[in-house]
Amino acid sequence: MKKILSFLLILTGLSGCQLDETPYSAIFTDTFYKTAGDAEGAITAAYGALATMYAGPGPLMFADFSADQVYPRPVVGRDIFTLFSYDAAYSVTVSFNRANESPISVWNTGYDGIVKANWVIEKVPPIAMDTKRRDEIVGEAYFLRAYFHWMLTKNFRDVVVKTNTSKSLDESKQAISPKADVYKQIFSDLEEAVKRLPSYSATLVKGRVSKEAALALYAKAALYNESWPLALQKAQDVITSGKHSLMPDVRDVFTASKEDAARIETMFAFESEAVTPGRTSQIMGLYGPPNSASLEYGPTTFGSIFAYPAFFASFDPADKRRQLLDTSFVNRSGVRVPQRSITPITPRGVLVKKYQDPTGIGASHNINIPLLRYADVLLIAAEAEARANGPTATAYGYINQVRKRAGVADLRAGLNRDDFVAAVLQERSWELFSEGDRWYDLTRTNTFQQVTSKATNDVFPTRNPLPKHRYFPLPQDEINANPLIKQSPEWQN
């Protein structure tokens, strides 16, 4: 998004998302959407909603804190997800505290992005401009609308499906749609995106979505919807395209100086940039030891997120992905010291090294946050193949590509379907940790209670997730503002 985000500061006219401002927005759109420059500005604003979502960085925090890989330094408003201590009214309190670290951030920025994508889909097609680029812009808007709806439904289950522009306050109020209908819309939008988007190439503008990225999202959304043949087909479309592959060294996926080369694997990302204008994510400063104590992590880190010792111990010592975790760090004097020596509040905490940037500027960093990776696509294909056809040689081939890059032996042959799927889910945990992914693997398979209740340590010795915690409660402010929306049944008592 580096080139895209450079335009955002001049697009404040498109940045408002409050529905009570819609009448003014409607007047504005009558004079906008006339030129190619207007079309580019409009899609840039839609990407801006995505950047705001991850700058927060809610999607990486509340989901990961709810799962079994990483946990927060215990502070009010941040540990409520680890302890499952929030209630249906939490959004009212959190909105004044840590809204950008909560599911509320996904709700607000998700619908902001959907609104902006809807304007593009409605207004850009009639513009007289290069037809190829016009179709690409519309394809990007369809992708973003699908992505935002997917983020919403995997967090809240039944949500409002919004596919039309609202020109009045009354038009903006819509009822909740069941999850099945949300996925129908996601699949429809991705079909439109795939038709219009260009294939990935090294010349693609950084941050722009490609056809293969749309197929990857399609595969992942289909997996979440338990549409196994569809997930397999879309994942295989990515694989057989030949446009992407695994980086030889998994650590290079998370090395700022190698981010351009890493695009062969990182299919779509929040592209952080420590310059102005640009966007960076708060997540980089939350990992690492406190008080900017390390040369490896950059000049501003706070010691706010650590990995569970049990998760660290779950890796094969030969697994190269284990090198993205550590129990020590290089301090500002260039001396390697144990993490426990400087973080007494979490003496057994393990450091995560996916978001290091020693060249950061203050609290701004250049590490991209992967949103869709080719390794993920391979594991989607392995799981979908096994669920649809059993643990075939094809399914083994997909997972073993990921294991080979990690430096571990092929998965044991002869597993039955259930054991193979369990192995894939475990492989996903090792491969995609701290990328905001694990919680949704646990909730979509409804295994979150037994898994997270066992993920404890000296900081959080007891965790008691309930069935209702599979999805977050709808934001109370939204319910208060829209009489057509009612709280999810599980959260009404």
Helices and strands as residue ranges (DSSP letters): H 2-5, G 8-10, G 12-14, G 19-21, H 22-31, H 36-55, H 58-66, E 70-72, H 80-83, H 90-94, G 99-101, H 103-123, H 131-156, H 169-172, H 179-196, H 211-224, H 228-241, G 250-254, G 256-258, G 261-264, E 266-270, H 283-286, E 305-307, H 309-313, G 320-324, E 325-326, E 328-330, E 336-338, G 339-341, E 351-352, E 369-373, H 374-389, H 393-406, H 417-432, H 438-444, H 448-452, G 467-470, H 476-481, G 489-491
